[in-house]
Amino acid sequence: MLDILILGGTVVDGTGRAGFRADVGVKDGKIAEIGRHIGVGAVRTVDARGCCVTPGFLDIHRHADAAVLKPGFGKAELMQGLTTVVNGNCGLSAAPCPAERREALYAYLAPVTGHVPEGLHTESLQAYLAQLRTLPLRVNVGMLAGLGTLRAGVCGYAAQMDEAAKRTLQVRLEEALVSGILGVSLGLGYAPESFFTTQELICALQPVKGSGMPVTVHMRQEGSGVVGALTEMLTVARAIKTPVEISHLKAIGRENWKTAVPEMLGLLDHARQQGLDIGCDVYPYPAGSTQLVHILPPELQSGGAATLTQKLCDPAFRAHARARMETGDDFENIVKLVGWENIVLSSLSRDENRPLTGKSMAEAAALLGKDAYDAAFDLLQSEACGISMIDFITDEQDITAILQAEFSCVISDATYPDTGLWHPRVYGAFARVLERYVRQSRALTLEQAVHKMTGRPAQVLGLTRKGRLAEGMDADVCVFDPETVCERGTYDDPAQYARGMRYVLVNGQLAVDDGEVSGNRSGRVVTRV
């Protein structure tokens, strides 16, 4: 007797091969059988005629380290077909965090992860994952160790590390590698990792050398210096001899559109042909979302959020920052690349500032009667640098080109600030791929898209029991009509669940039943095996 029998659907198994008509039998949390006519009884039968049956989608790039504790977590994820999410990306993991660094570290992370509650055990990755195992999770959750968090735990947001600190960082990375993490994440565009030289970074990563443990990286630049940043990561990948994933590959700024991405895809393809284990991922939106402090030159962010807040009181510091931002090309100068009109304030915590939520910095400056630079500096100072932004930065043609690359996969890069407007990708990134790039533009076939949301990301992080529909695999399954699945959220009104997932199974239990999130909480903590 099966637990669930899914009848008559078109199985798109996650490998990229053509779909085929078959039934899928589930028992004890596993795929028990796939065949044309499974003649076995089942406790529950699901009619999948006219629908696709696929592996559950995997989002290997999310920032829900703290949000995973919130009561509603998992609903937005399930309604777009996600059954597994991986947090701790961009070097910005919530753990491990020594108690003495907690206030400074979490003030810096808050615009991305939201505030980390006191009750969350983050002193070590082992403690964090152990606590997650006690929670009734709706989806499977995995974790990366952020090198930025590890470095901040050793010496805060100082620009320099002495030899003792470098040794301590390596020891803490070694401890992280045996904690159950799925990989190590880098955030070279953020403090304090932006202070690494290339050789210092290679040195810091020695514990993963030759280990097979994947390293994901938010590169040092994604604007005019993005090709050079990729070249740097190719050097690092060759030195550490372990798989590398370039996170959210993009080229920021109109001057870089349609030129930098093709060049980078060529570099990646060439490196792969030479035997380098490297790939990339992409979110399907022209807008990103991160901390507003990211508009500042990296060297000005030393000391962390509290120190930067104090520096912003100094007219000389402001004048220097403005001069760098008006002319600088040696960092990811978002203001110069896309303009204040494309930088939208998405979360502000103070009552007097909240009416500016959803306004571009250009609009906010006009409403405040200030120059845009002064308005930005004043807001950062007022909010202790805890502001999130949505920035419109990339080109649709580039997104399509990355999606079509053989070695790419889909991510959301979803962030979870405590207030304001979340990016619509929290609610609909994976539904958007099926709607926009499969059904509408036909940039991808259904089989290609499913592979990039299942088999490929599972391969990147070594999740050997997920990402494919095959006998013995975990029974994480989506059943949906490819003609109706769609994203509903917008930038102005993001908090709308995607539509079209009829059934979603997590470890063999119906987490979405007839289009509605059920009461089942069968998610598990996922570790590397």
N, C-alpha and C positions, 0 to 999 in steps of 0.2 A: 504494500500500500504506500503510494506516494503522499507527500504532504501537500504538494501543489502540482497540478498538471496544466501547462500552458498550451492551448490547442490552436493549431491552424495558422500560426503567424509566419511571417517571413523572417527567418533567423539571419541576422547580420552579426557575425560571430566575433568581430573585433580584430580579425587578422587582416582585413582589407579585401578578402576575397568576396566574390559575388554572393548576394543573399540567396537563400534557398528555403523552400517551404518545409516546415518540420514542427513537431511537437517538442516541448521541453519539459522533462520531469525533474522535480526537486524533492529531495529528501534529506533530512538532518543537516540542513544548511548548505548542501552541496548540489551541484548539477548531477543528477543520477543518470539521466538518459536523454539523448537527442535523437529523434527518428521520425519517420513519416507518420506512423500510426502506432503510438505507444499504447499497448493493450493492457494497461495496469490501472487499477482504481486509484482514486486520490481523495483525500479529505476535502480539498477545494479544487475546483476546475475554473480556469480563467479562459474566456473566449478571446483569442487574439486574431481572429479572422479580420483581414484588412489592415492589420497593424504590423509594425516591425517589432521584433524581439531582439534586444541587444544586451551586451554586458552593461552593468551599471556604469555611469560615467565617473571618471576620476579627475578631480581638480588638484593637481600637485602644487598649485601656487595660490594659497589663501593666507589671510592674516587673522584668523579667528582664534588665536592663542588664548585670549581672554573671553571672547564672545561664546566659546564652546560651553561655558558655564551658564549662560543665560537661558531662561526657560524655553524660549521659542526657537532656540538654535536648531537648525536642521530642516525646518519647514521650507524656507526659501531654497535651500539646497536640493531637497528631495523633489520639489515641484518642477525643477529643470532637469531631473534625472540623475543628479549626483548621489552616489552611494558611498564615495570615499573622498575625503578632503585631506590635504596636507598643509600644515601650518608651519610657522617659524621661518618664513622666507625672507629674502633680501638682507640677511644678516641680522634681522630684527626679532629674533625669537624671545619669548617671555622668560625662558629658562635656558641655562642656569643663571641665577642672579643672587649673589651674596647679599645678605641683609644690609650691609653698610652701603651698598650701591643701589638699593631698591628705589629710593625716591628719585634720584637723578636719572636712572635708566628708564623708569616707567613714565616719567614726565616727557622724555624724548619719544617713547613709543606710542603715547596716548593718541596722537592724531591718526595713527595707523591701526593699532590694535584696540583702541579704547582703553580705559583705565583698568589696570590689573587689580582685581579685588584682593583685600588682605588675606582672605581665606584660601587663596590659591597657592598651593605649595610649589614654589618656583626656585627654591634654593639649589636644587639639582634637577637634571632631566629625569633621573630615576624617580624622584619624588613627584614631579609633575605628571609623568606617565602613569605612575601608580594611582594618583588621585583620579585621573581620567578613567581608569579602569573601574572605579567605584561609581561612575555616573551612568545614568540611563541614557545612552547616546542614541540619537535617531540615525546617524550615519557613522560609517567607519572614520576614524581620525588617526592620522599619522603626524609625525613631527620631524622637523629638521633642526639642527643645532646652528644658530646664527653666530658666525665668527665675530660680528660686530658686538653682540651681547657678551660673548666670551671675553673679548678685548676690554669692553667697558667694565666688566666685572673684575678685571685685573687692575686697570689703571684709569678707570673713568674715561673721560673724553679728552684726555691729554693728547697733544699732537705727537709727542715723542714717547718711546718705550726704551727703558734701559735693558741691559742684558738679562737681569734677573726677571724682569717682567716678561720678556720674550720667552724665557724658559718656563715660567709659570703658565703662560698662555698655551704652550705646547702640551703641558701636563693636563690642563683642563680640557683641551681638545681630545686628548687620549681618553680621558674619563668619559667624555660625551660619546665617543665612538662605541662604547660597550654598554650604553644605556638603553638601547632599543630604538634609536633614531633611524630614520630612513636615508639621511644624508646630511651634508653640511652646506649651509647657505652663506653666500657672500653678498654684501651690500656696499660695493666700493664707491657708490655715489653718495653714501651717507657717512657722517661721523660715527665712530672714530675710524672706520676702515678706510675712509678716503685718505687718511694720513699714512697708510702703508706705501712704501715703494714696491715696485714689482718684486725685487729680490727679497724684501722683508715679507711679502705675502707668501712667496714660495717657501721661505723658511718657516713661517707660521703654520703652513699646511703640511709640513713634513710627516706628521702622524698619519695622514691619509695616503701618503705616497704608495702607489702600487697596491692599495687595499681593495680596489673595486668599489669602494664607497663613493657614491656620486656626489659631486660638488655642483651646486647651482649658483649662478652669479648674476646679480644686478651689476652691470658693468660700470666702470668709472665715469664714463660719459655715454649719453645717448643722443647728443646733439651733433655739433660740427666735428667733434673729436671721436665720433662713435667707431669709425673704421680703425683708428689707432687703438681704441679701447678693446676692440675685438682682437686685434693683433697681439695686444698684451695678454689677453686670455688664452690665445693659442700658445703663446710662450709658456704660460703657467701650466696649461694642460699637458704640454710635452714634458715639462719638468716633474709634475707630480704623478703622471702615468696612472690616472684614475679617470673614470667618466666625468665629463663636464657638460652641464646644460646651461646655455645662455638664456637667462630669464627675460621674458617679455621683449624680445628683439624688436627694435624700432629705430627710426631716424626722426628726431625732433626738429621741427622747423622747416618751412617751405623751401629754403635754400638747399636742404638736404634730401627732400623728397625725390623719389624715383631714381636716385643715383646711389646713395649710400647703401640702401637695402640690397639691390642687385649685386653690388660689389661684395657685401658681407655674405650673402648666400653663396656666391662663387668661392669666397675664401673658406667657408665652412665645408662646402662640397669637396674642394681640393684637399683640405685637411683630412676629411673622412676617407678619401681615396688613398691617402698616404697611411691610413691605419689608425688615425686618431679617433678615439671614442668621444665624439662631441656632437651635440645637437642643439636645438633651440625650441622655444615655445612663444606663443603670441596670444594676447587677448584681442577679441574681435571688435574693438572700439577705437575711434580716433582720439578719445580722451582718456587720460590716466587719472590717478588720484593718489595723493601722498601729502606729506607735511608741507605747509607753506614755507617753512624755513629752507626748503630745498631750492628756493629761488636765490639764496645767498651763496656766495663763493664758499667752497668747502672749508678753506682755511679760517674763515671767520666764525665757524661753528665750534671751534675747540672750546672745551670746558662744559659743554652740555647746555640744556635749555635754561637753567637758572643763570649761568654765567652770561649767556647770550642776551637774556632779558636785561641784565644790568648793563651790558655793553651798549644796548640800544638807547640807553639814557644819555650817552655821550655824543654830542654833535660831531665831534671829530671822527668817531667810529662810523656814524651814519654817512658822513661825507665821503669817507673812504669806501664804504660799501657801495654807495651810489656810483662813484666813479668806476669801480670795478664792474658793476652791473651794466653801466651804459656802454662800456667799450670792450669788456673782456671776452675773449674767445678761447681761453685756456681752461674753461670749466663749462659745465652744462648750464649755460646762461639762458634760462627759460624765458626771462623777460625780454631779452634781446632777440631770441629766436622766434617767439610767438606773439609777444606784446601783452600788455596788461589786460586787453579786452578778451583774451583767451584764457585767463586765469580766474577761476570762479571760486569764491569763498563758500565752502560746503559745510563747515562746522565751526561754530563759535560758541563759547560757553557763557560769556558774560551777557547779562540781560540787555545792556545798552548797545551791544554789538550784534545781537541776534537778528535784528531786522535786515542786516546786510547779507544774511544767508541766501545763497543762490544768486547773488550779484557778482558780476565780474569786478576785478580790482579797479578797472577804469570807471565802472558805474559807482562803486563804493567811494572812490576818491571824489567823484563829482558830488555825491550826496553829502559827503563830509566837508566839502569845500576845501579840499587839500590837493596838493600834488600827489601823484600816485605813489611815488617813492615814500614820501612822508606818511601817507595813509597806511601803506603796508608796514612800515617800521612802527608806527603808532599802534596798529592792531596787534602786531607780534608782541610788542612790549606789554600792551594791555592784557593779552591772553597768555602771558608767560610762554609764548612760542607754541602754544597748544592748538594751532589752527590747521584744519585740513583744507585741501584745495582739490578741485577737479580742473585739470588743465587740458585744453584742446590742442594737441601737439602733433598728431601723425596723419598720414595720408591713406585713404582707402585702398588705393592701388598697391601700396606697399604692404598693407595688411593681407590683401589677397595673395600677393606673391609669397609671403612667408607661409601662409596657410597651405599653399600648394607645394611647398618644398617637401620632399620625401621625408626629411629628418625633423620636421616640426610637429608639435602637438599643441592642443588648445589648453589655455588656462583662463582664469578670471582675474587674478591679482586682486581679489575682493578685500577691501579694508572695512573696518568696523568702528569708526569714531562714535563716541557716546551721544553726540548731539548732531542736529542738522540733517543734511541730505546725504544719504549714501549714494554711491555710484550705482547706476542700474545694473552693473555687472554682478553685484551681489545676488540679484534675483533672477537674472536671465541670460548670462553669458553663453551657456551651452545650448539653450533653446534658440538663441540668436544665430548660432552657427547653422543649425538645421534650417531655420527659417530663411536667413539672409543669403547664406553662401551655398546651400544645397538647393533649396526650393526656388528662390528668386533669381540669383545670379548664375547658378549652376557652376560656380567656380570649383566646387568639389562634388564628387558623387556621394551618395549616402554612405556607401561602404568606406570611402576615404575619410569622411568626416567622423564616422563612428570609430574607425581605427585611431584617429588623432585624439579622440576623447576617451579611449579605453585601452587598447593594446599597446599603443605607443607610450603613453605616460606610465603604464604599469612597467613596461620595459625599462624606462628611464630610471625608475626608483627601485627596480628589482622586486616588484610585487608579483611573485611567481604564481600566486593563486587567484589573481584578479586580472581583469582586462580582457578575458576571452570567455566565450561560451563553449565549454567542452566538458566532457564527463570528468568529475572529480574536482572541478574548479569551484570556488566559493559561489554560492547562488545569489550574487548581486545582479539583478536583472531589471531592465526597463522594457515596458510594453507601451508603444505609442503609435499614433497615426502620423506618418511623416508629412501628410498634407495639411495638418491642422496645428501641429506644435508651434508655439510662438512665444516671443518675449512680449510682455505687456508694460513693463516699467519704462519710464523716460527720465531724462535728466531733471526735469521739473517735478516729476511725480514718480520716483523710482520704486517705491514700496508696494509693488504689485507682483504677485506670484506669476510665474510663467504658466502657460496653459498647454495642455496636450498630453501630459503624462497620464495614462490611464491606470497603469499599475507599475509600482516600483518595489522590488524585493531587495531587502538588505539581509544578507546571511540567511536566506531562505524564508524570511517572514515578510508579509505585505506591509510595507511602510507607507505606500500610497495605494489605496484601494478604491477603484472606480472613480479616480480623479481627485480623491480627498486624502489628506494626510491622516493616517490611522493612529491608534494609540500604541502601536508596537514600537519598542525601542530596542532594536536588535543590533545596533552598531557596536563595533569593537575597536579597541586600540590596535592599530596596525604597526607591526615592527618588521624589520628586515630579517629575512631567514636565509 
